[in-house]
């Protein structure tokens, strides 16, 4: 066997690209409460599909309902362990309609994930979540409605 420097260089570059893509794509929106019970807050649960912890300092999630937008930001030092959850809480003062969609932004403001638009007119603790956790085919079928499991594995 002969050594081919170009082949070795290409293999290293492919590994670096794969690692970068895996880290960048390992955090996604896993569950969202769009219409909480009276006095509750809307929230967005993040999930780390990767095998390494991810620093989500200054990442933000927004719930958009028509022209209304509510934004939540992770504090400095926030991390998500592998296969772990992190919940960004909204405000009890938010007053919007019965649905919308959630968008996740990385620390640079780039869109990292976005859910389909969902309706929730029940004013209860039901939430839209991926089934199973981290399931991502970029289709509307990734999300189902069920009792919210905020910060825990989905049972949707």
Protein Blocks (a to p, Z undefined) as FASTA:
>chain_A
ZZdfklmmmmmmmmmmmmmmmmmmmpccfbdcfbdcehiacddddddfbfbdcdfehiac
dddehjbccdddddehiacdehiacdddddfkbccdfedddddddfkopafbdcdddddf
kopabdcddddehiaghpaklpccdddfehiacfZZ
